Amino acid sequence: MRLFLFPTLILFSISIKAQVKFNGNFERLDAKGNPVGWDLTFDHANTYDVKLDSLVKKQGKYSVSISSGDSKGWSSAINFPIRQSFHGKTLILVGNIKTENVTGGWAGVWMRVDGSDKQVLAFDNMQKNGITGTNDWKEYVVQLPYDDENAATINCGALLVGKGKIWVDSLRLYLDDNPIDKAPTKAPPSYGAEKDSAFAKGSGIDTIICNSQTNRYLVLLGELWGFLKYEHPAIAVGNYNWDVELFRILPALLKCKTDRQAAELMEKWVDGLGKPAPCPDCKPVGQLKDVAFKPDYGSLFTNKIFSKTLTAKLQYILANSNNQKNYYAELQGGINAAFRHEKGYAKMLYPDAGYRLLALYRYWNIIQYFCPNRNLIPGGWDDKLDIFIPKVIEASNKTEYVKTMVKLIASIHDGHGFIRSSVYDSLPGKYRVPFQARFIEGKLVVTNYYKDTLAVKSKFKIGDVIISINGVPVTSLVKKYLPLSSASNKGAALRDMPGAWLLRSKNQQFNFKLMRNDHLLSVRCKAVSIASVDFYAMDWDTRNSGTSYKLLNKNTGYLFAAKYHITELDSIKKKFKNTKGIIIDLRCYPSDDLVFSLGNYLKPDSTVFVKFAYGSVTHPGLFFTMAEKNGISTKDYYKGKVVVIVNSKTQSNAEFVTMAFQSGPNTTVIGSTTAGADGNISEIPLPGDLTTWMSGLGVYYPDGTNTQQKGVKIDYTIAPTIKEIKAGRDELLEKAEQLVSGGK
């Protein structure tokens, strides 16, 4: 391992006695009668009744109770924040909880570790093994890895999701073998990058005159900026605020009149970082094993602007780059990328031209070096810099800037490319019609009602086909909004489009043209405020609908994955023991682990069901492969038929679960194309208080078939029909029952 020439990470590691006094028994109260150190309001977000209880407790004088009561909220929690850094590797929180009628969710203890920039480093809230029902006092434990190089805050406490009441008492927090009160503390790490606060209020670059020559220089600068960010050791150790360094070179580059001037400027920039020490142990990419695909450096090494000396220097950096850590990128859990030191510049809702260019450079390079599905992007990724540089520069206001960035994000075709932005959220408007509509047989069809406001049921019938909205044909609206839809495939884009764009507006009045039984109708409808109806609950959140499993008949079991809880597995085995088949409905997002619980029950052996492509900090842009198994060697497995139902709502973990079930001997998958977005997600903050995400892992079948964009393999493709919707039937479920019974 070579030594860096620029060691700038200063760690103050003098151990001192911790100043934390963890009030886990709630015995110490302040002048207002509240337990010292505890936030019982959860930063004023709680809607449940949360209070000290002196009647029901595990020990001492008090416990804390959380009761849902008549609240319309869906969860509440308590928190003990510890704003201190420690030496250690493993955090353990132990707590006693008593529950009463917990339904529609779970209860548990929870813990989260944050970095100095408030990025989440580790988190567990017992969602996968939460407490339900009524239970007497019992001790529960959550454990997290503690990153003592980056951790700045520990948050811990208890929570209730859903309905019911809980009591919590006697919480203890340990770091390694020490109670947190006695754990050795340390000052948080100090990086050179965090001390450079220049350009905090703006880049000073308000206008960029873009022409073909300037565009070529800006493309190369963006490629070089990203390459150095992830490859050069001086930047990797946190020596430079690399956002700021962009603004230091950018004005000079914009003044360059010739290729030679531009090349000399960028070569001088590279020289200023210093020459990395030789790395005799570094292996070329061609000598590495289990490689899924190799890095792509765009035009960095092939352009005709750079001098031979500059190209040689970049090749030397690449050959001798052996960064085991990088200030700007790391692998969370060792597999998917995390970007914990990227700033969102929240106060710049309309960033200046320099910061808009920074947003493009940052996103482009993150995709270039850490997106496992970069090679699947339609039309390729390399040319997106050239295409979007003029677009971000010309964005004339905050709305146009956000739209431009959303189009860039949508262009990677990743269903995990969610958008969080106050500007973006306001674009579709605050009004939405109170009926549900989905694309069926290529047409926008009314399928259900959210609320019978202003007699909406008398105006719209299930099965009505919507031809136009406010005078614009639906086909035209689809073309308009597809570029703004972050989805892996068209089916997933159309799944989200009605609620996200088509049936929302800034105006409350809607005019529709409908086709009903071959008759064309004009219907006016008044929309409702999106805040007045829980649209998400009906579209996605199915926690409170029905039961997780039941018998459809004596030969057929049925399991709805959105309601499944791992504690039900033994009951499910008993109930389904004599059935001919089990139908597993994955037209939803699973609520608990199915891969290694129910998945193990459906297989006689342990076999590989998935392969991953995961990235590298040492070799940015390179992706390796690894495989994962489920199942155990047993004779006590389910020997009947297994039929899995999927559609465009089958996304991410639901697709992962489907693949696990498909590795069993008796599984058949029916339905339509799934969302094609699987793998752990990585968060990407961008200037302008804009946050997005991406799939941080590539997910493949054992035979190498990629699931991204394509979705899971389907044995029988069956899609809903308008006739089925009108009749109130579930043809997919009916087909699944036929397969179990032996029909075709």
N, C-alpha and C positions, 0 to 999 in steps of 0.2 A: 504494500500500500504506500503510495507516494505522499509526501508532505505538501500541503498547500503553501503557496508563497505569500498568501494574504490572510493570515488568521485574524479575523475581526470579531468572531463571536466571543464575547466576554461573559463568562459564567461566574457569578459570585456564589461560591459554594460553601461559605462559612456556615456551619450548622449552629443553630441557636434553638433554645427551647421555644416550642410553639406558643403563640399567644391565644390560640383558639380555646374556648371553653365550650365544648359541645353540650348543649342543654337537651340531651336526648330523652330525659325523663319529664321534661316540662315543669320541673319543680321551681326553677328560679324565674320569678315574675318581675316585670318592670313596674314603674309607678302607676301605669294604667291597668295593671292586672294581666298583661299579655306575657307569654313565655319569652324570656330574653333570647334574642337571636333569631327567632322564628318569624317568618312572614306567613301569617294565616290567611292573608288576602290573595296570595300568589300574584303580587304586583297588581292588585285590584281587579284581577280577571275572574275571581271566583263568583259563582252565582248560587252555589249550594250554601247551606247553613254550616259554618265551620266555627267551632268554639271549644274552650276548655270544658272538660267534664270531670266533676269531682265524685260522681256516683259510680260510674263504670270505669274501672282502671285496672291495669295489670299489677302495678305496684305504686307506692308513694301516694301523693295527694291527688294527682291529676293524670288524665289522658287527654287526647284531642279527638273530637268526633267530627266526622264529615257526613252530612245527610243531604240527599238530593231533594227531599221534600216535594214541593210543587214547582220547583224550578224548571224552566224550559231549556236550561243549558244541558250539556251532555257530560261535563266532567268538572272536577275541582281538585285542588292539590294544596299541600303545605310545603314550605321550602325553608331550609336552613342554609343560607349562602356562606361560604367560607372563602374570602378573598385573600388567599395566601398560597404561596408555592412551597412545596415540600420535596425532600429527597425520598424516593420510594418507587415501587413498581406496581403494586396491586392495592386497590381500594376495596374494602368489604364493608357493606352496610347491613347490619342486623336489626330487625325490628319486630315487635309483636303487634299483631292485628287481630281484631275481633270483627266479624261481619254479620249483617242482618239483611236478608233478602236482596242480595246484590244480583241484579239482572240486567241484561242488555249491554254488558260490558265486563269490567273486572275491577278488582282492588289490588293494591300492592304497595310495596316500598319502591322508591325510584332514586336514581342517582345520575348526575351528569357532570362531566369535566369539560371546562371551557378553556380556550387559550386566551392570551392577552388581547386578541382582536375579536373576542367573543365567538369564535368559531367553535363548534362542538367537536371535542376530541374523542369522547366516549360517552355512551348513553345506554341506560337500561331502565325500563319502567314495568317489567314483569308482564308485558302484554302477551307473551307466548305461554306463560304459565301463571296467569293471574288468578286471583281468588274469586269465586262466585258462590252464590247461595248464602246460607247461614252457617257460620262456623264460630266455635269458641276460640279463646285466645290461642294463638299459635305463632311460632317464630319463623320469620322468612328472611331470606338472604339474597342480596344482589352483589355481584362482583364485577369490577371494571379494571382494565389496565390503566395505569397512571403514567402518563408521559411527562416525567419530571423536567424535561428540557423545555417544554412548551406550555405546560399547564399553569394557569393563573387563578382559576376559581373552581371550587367544588360546590355543587348544589345537590341537596339530598332531602328526602322527606317521604311522604306517603300520598296516595291519590285514590280517587274513586271515579271510575268511568261508568256511566249508566245510572241506573236507579238503585236505591237502597241506602244503607247506613253502615259506616265503619267506625271503629275506635282504634287508635294507634298509641302505643306506649313503649317505653324501654327501648329506645333506639340507640345503637352503638355503632360508631364509625371507626374503622381501623385502616391504617396504611401499613402494609406488610404485617408485622407482628405488633405494631404499636397502636394504642388508642390515639386518635387524631390529636388529642390534647398534648401528647408526648412525642409526636412524630417530629423528626428534624426538619426545620424549615430552611428555606433558601430565598434569596432575592430572585425575582424573575429574570430570565435571560435578557441581555441587552445587545441589540444588533445595530450595526452602523446604518442599516436601511431605515430604522425607525427614528434615527436622530436627524435625518435629512427631511425637513418639512417645507422645503422650497416649493413654490407653485401650489401651495395648499388652496389658494383662492382662485386659481386659474392658471392655464399654461402661458398666458400672454399672447397666444396665437389665435386671433379672432377670425382671420380670413386666410384661406389658402387658394390661390389661383391655380386651378388644376388644368394641365394640358398633358399631352402624351409624354413629353419628356419628364415633367414633374411626377407623373403617375409611375413611370418606370423607376425613378429614384425612390419613390415612396414604397413601392412594392419591395424593392431590395432592402430598404431600411427596415421594413416590417419583418422580413425573413431573417435579417441579421440580428435585429433586436431580440427576437424569440430564440434564435440559435444560441446566442451568448447567454441569455437568461437561464437556459436550462443546461448548457454545456460548460460554461466557464466557471472554474472553482471560486474565483473571487466573488462572483455574484451568488453562487450556490450557497456559500457560507453566510450570506446576509450582509455582505459588505456594502452593497449599493441599493438605494431606493431606485429601482430600475424604471419606474414610471417617471420619476424626476429626471433621470438621465436622458430619457427620450426627449424631454422638452429642452434640454440643454443642447442637443445636437440638431434638433429639427429646424430651428430658424436658419442655421448655417446651410443645411442641406437645401432648403427652399431657395437660397440665393445662388446655388451652383448653376453655372451656365453650360458646363461641358461634362462629359462622362469622366474625364480625368479628374476634374475638381471633386466630383461626387465620390469617386473611388479613393482619392487621397484623404478626403475628410473622414470616410468610414474606416480607412486603414489606421489613421491616427487615433480614432476612437478605440479601436481594438487594441492598439499598442498601449493605450493608457490604462488598460486593465492588467497589464503585466503578462509575462509568458509563464504558463503553467509549468511546473516541474515535470521532467520526463516520467512516464509510467511504464516501466518495463514489463509489468504484469498485465497490462491491459490487453484484452483479446479482441481482435477484429470481429465484427458481427458475423462474418462467415464461419468462424470457429465455434460459435455458440450453439447449444443444442435446444431442442423443443421450441423453435422459433415459429410463431404463427405468421407474422409478416414483419418486414423490415422498415426502418425509418425512411421518410421522404423529406428532402431538404429543399423542395421547390426548385427555384432557379439559382440557389445560393452558390452552387459549385459549377454551374454551366453557363451563367450569364457572360456577356462580352464586355461588361462595364468594369468589373473588378480587375485589378492588376494581377499578374501572376504571383506577386509577392503577397498580396492580401489573400488570395485563394490558398496559397501554401500555408499561411498562418492559420487560417480556419481549419484546414486539414490537420495541422499539427494539434490544434485544440481538440478536435474530434478524436484523434488517435490517442491523446493523453488525458482525456476526460474520464475520471473514475470516481465521480461524486457519489458517495453512499447516501448523502442527504442533500436536500435542496431547500433553501429558505422558501422558495415560491411554489414548490410542488413536492408532495410526498405520497406514498401509497398507504391509504387507510386500511388497516387490517392486513397490510401486505399485498393488497390486490387492486383496489381501485383508487384513482387519483383523488387527492384532496388539495385544495388551493387556499390554505388558511391565512395567508398574509396578503391576499389581494383585497384592495380597498374598493368600496362601492361609491364613494364620494356622494353621499346621500343628499347633500344640500345643492348639488348641481343637477337639477332636474333637466335643464337644457345645458349640457356641457359645451364649452367653447370648442373651436375646431380642433385644437390640439388634443383635448380630452376625448373628443369623438373619435379621432384617429387612434388614440390609445385603446379605446374600447374595442375597435376592430382588430388591432394588433393583438391584444390580449386574447380575445376569443379565437381568432384564427390560429394562433400558435398553440393554444390549449387543445384545440381539435387536432392540429397537425401532429402534436407530440404525445397526446394522452387519450385520444378517442380510439377505442378498439374497433370501431366500425367506419373509420375514415375511408377505407378502400371501397365502401359500399355507397358513398355519397353520389347521387346521380350527377353525372357530368364532371365528377372529380372535385377536389378541394383546392388544388394549387391555384387555380385561376380566380378564386373568390376574392382574393386581395385586390387584384386588378379591377374586378367588377365593382366591388363595394367601396373602394377608396373614394371615387367621385360621389357616390351616394351618401356616405356619412359626412363628407365635407359640405355637400350642398343641402343637407337637412336643415331647414330654415327655422324650425322651432322644436320644442320638446316632443310634440306629437309626431312630427316627421322623423325625428331622431329615433324614437322608440319603434315606430313602424319599420324603419330601415333595419334596425338591429333584430327585430322579430323576424323579418324576412330572411335575414342571414341565418338566424337560429333555425328557422323552419327548413332551410335548404339542406340541413344535414339529415333530415327525415328520421328523427328520433322521437318516439312517443314520450321519452323522459325529458324532452326539452321544454319543460314547464316554464312559464314566465311569471315573475313576481315584480310588479311595478305599479305604483299608484296611477301613473299616466296610462299605462296599458289597460288597467282595470276600468278606467273611465271611458275608454274608446267605444265599447258597444252600447253604452247608455245604462241607466238605472231601472228601466222598465222592461218587463218580460211578460209575454202572454201566459195565462194560467192553464194552458194545456200542453201536453207532451206530444212531440212529433219526432219520428225517426225515419231514416231513409230505408225503404223496403222496395225491392224490385226496381231500384234506381229512382224511386219517387219519394217525395217528402209526405209522410202519411201521419195523420193524427192517430195516436195510439192510447192516450190516457188523459186524465185530468189531474192537475195539481190542486185546484181549488175552483169551486163552482161560483166564481165571481161574476156578477152581472149576467147570470143565466148562461154561462159559457157552454154548458151541456146542451142547451137548446139550439145553439148556433153552430156547434161543431159536433160531428158524429165520428165515432171510432171508424177508421177506414177512409175518411175523407182525404183526398189527394190535394195538396196545396200546389197550385199552379204558379201563383205570383204573390209577392208581399210588397205592399205599398207601391204597386204598379211595376215592379221589377220582376221578371221571370226568375223562378228559383234556379234555373240552370245558369243564368247570368250571375246570380249571387254566389253560387258555388265557385265559379271561376274567379270571382273577386276575392273570396276569402280563403281559398286554398293556399295562396302564398303566405298567409298569416297563420296557418294552422300547423302547429308543431306536432306532427304525427309521423309514425314510421311508414304507414301505408294509407291509401285513400280511404279504405274502410274505416280506419280509426279516426281519420280526419272528419269524415261524414258523421261518425258517431257523436262527435263533440260539437259540430258546427251549429245545429239548431239552437242549443242552449247558449253557446258562446257568442253567436253572431246573428243568425237568421231571425230568431224569435225575440231578440232584444233590440231596444232602441232608446234614443234620448227623448223621443216623443211618446206620449202615452197611447195615442190613437194608432191602431193598425187597420189596414184594409187588405183583405185577402180575396183572391179568386180561387175557388175550390171546384174540384170535380167530384160529384157524388152520384153514383149510379148513372153514369153517362150524362149527367146534367151539370152545366157550368153555373156556379153560384157566386155572387158577390156578398161578402160578409164583413161587417165592421166589428171590431173588438177593442175594448179598452184594456190595456195591460195593467199589471200591478207592479208595485215596487219590488225589486228583487230581495229587499230586506224583509218583506212581509210573508214570504213563503220559503220553506226549506226545500228548494229545488234539488239540492244535492242529495238529500236524504232519499228522495224517491228515485233519483237516477242511479245513485251509487251506494248509498249507505243503507245496507239491509240488515243491520244488527237486530232491529226490533220486529222483523217480519218472519213469522212462522218459527219452526224448530229446525235444528240442524240435521236431524235424521228421523226417518220414519219408514214404515212398510207401506208401499203402494198397493201391494197385495201379498199373499203368503209367499210368493216366489221372488219378489222384487223389493230390494231395499233402495232407499233414496237418501242422498246426503247433499246438503247445500253448504258449500265450502265457506261462505261468508259468515255462517253461524257456528261452524265447527270449533270445538275446544278440545285440546289434547286430553283433558281429563275424562272425556266421553268415550275414549277408544274402547275400553273394556266393555262398556254397555253396548256399543255398536257391534262389537264382535259377537256378543251374546245374542243380540236382537237379529242380526243378519246371518247367524250360523247356518240355518237350514234353507237359505234362499238360493235360487239359481243364479242370481246376478245382483250387482250393485250399480246403480246409476249415480254418478258423481257429477253434480252440476257446478261447473266452473265458469259460468257466465257472471262472474263476480270476482271480487278480490278476497282471497282466503283470510280468515281472521286469526288463524293459528298455524303452527307447523303441521304440514301434511306429508312432506317429503320423507321424513324419518319416523313418523308415527304411523299413520295409515299406509304410507308407501311401503314400509317394511312388512306390513301385514299382507300386502298384495303380491309378495315375491317369495320364492323358495330359497333364493340365494342372494349374496351380495354381488352386484355387478355395476359397472360404470353406466351411468345414465346421461351424463353431460360432460362436455369439455369446455374449458374457459380459455379466453385469451386475456391476459393481464399485462399491464404495462411495466415500465422500468424507469427509475430515477437515474440509475447509472448509465443507461442507454436510452435516453428519451426518444420516443418514436418507435422503439422496438417492442414487440409484443410476444410473450411466451405462452405456451399452452400447458394446461394441467387438467387432470380428470378428477371427477368426484363420483363416489359410489353411494348407493343406498341399498337397503335390504339386508337381511341376515340369513344365515344358513339355518333353515328350520323346515320341519314337516307340517307345522301348525300354521300354515298360511291359507288365505282365502282361495279356494279352488274353483269358485264360480266365475261367471262372466263379469267383466268390469266395463261399463260404458261411460265414457266421459263426454259431457256436452260442453262445447266451446262456441264463442262468437267474438265479436270485436271488443267486448268488455273483458275478455280473457287477456289480461295484460300483466307483464312483469312476473311477479311471484306466481300468479295463476298459470302462466305459461311454463314456468320452471316446474311447478307441481305436475302439470300435464305430462311433461317429459319424463318425470320420475315414475309416474304411473305407467307410461308407455313401455318402460323397461320391464314390466311384469309380463307374464306369459299369456294372459287372457284379456288384454285391454284393447278396446276399440274406441276411437275418437270420432265423434260426429259433430257437425256444425259448419260454421263458416270461418273465414280467415280471421285469425286472432290479431291482436294489436301489433305484434312484432317489435316489442320493446321489452327486453329482458336484461338482467344484470344489475348489480348494485349501482346506485346513482351517485354522481359527483356534482357538487354545487359549484357554480361559477359566478362570482360577483362581478358586475361591470359598472363603469362610471355612469352616473345618472340615477343612482338608487335602483338599478335594474339587476335582477338575479335570475339566472337560468340554471338548468341542470343538463346532464347528459348521461347516457348509459356508460358506466365506467368499466364494465366487463363485456367482452365478447362471449356469446353463449352459442354453443354448437351441440348437435347430436354427436354420439360417439363415432358415427361414420363421417363426421366433418361437415354435415349440413348446417349452414348458418340459419339461426332463427330470427335474427334482426331483420326487420322489414317484412320478411316472409311469414313469420308466425310459426306455430307448431305444425307438425305433420297431421293431416286429417285423413282418416280412412274413408269416410262417407261425407261428401260435401252436401249440406242441406241448409238452406236459408229460409227465413220466415217469408210468408206470402201475405199479400193484402187480404186475400180470402180468409186466411187463418186469423188475422188480426180482427177482422169483422166478426168472425164467429167466436172470438174469445178463446181460441184453442192454442195449445202449445204443441205444435207439430214435432218439434225436436224431442220433447219429453215422450210423446207418443211413439216416435221412431225408436227411441232408446228402449222403451218397454217391449217393443216388438223384437228387438235384437236379443234382449234377455230371454224372451219366451221362445226364441228360435225362429221367428218369422223373418222375412226379408223386407 
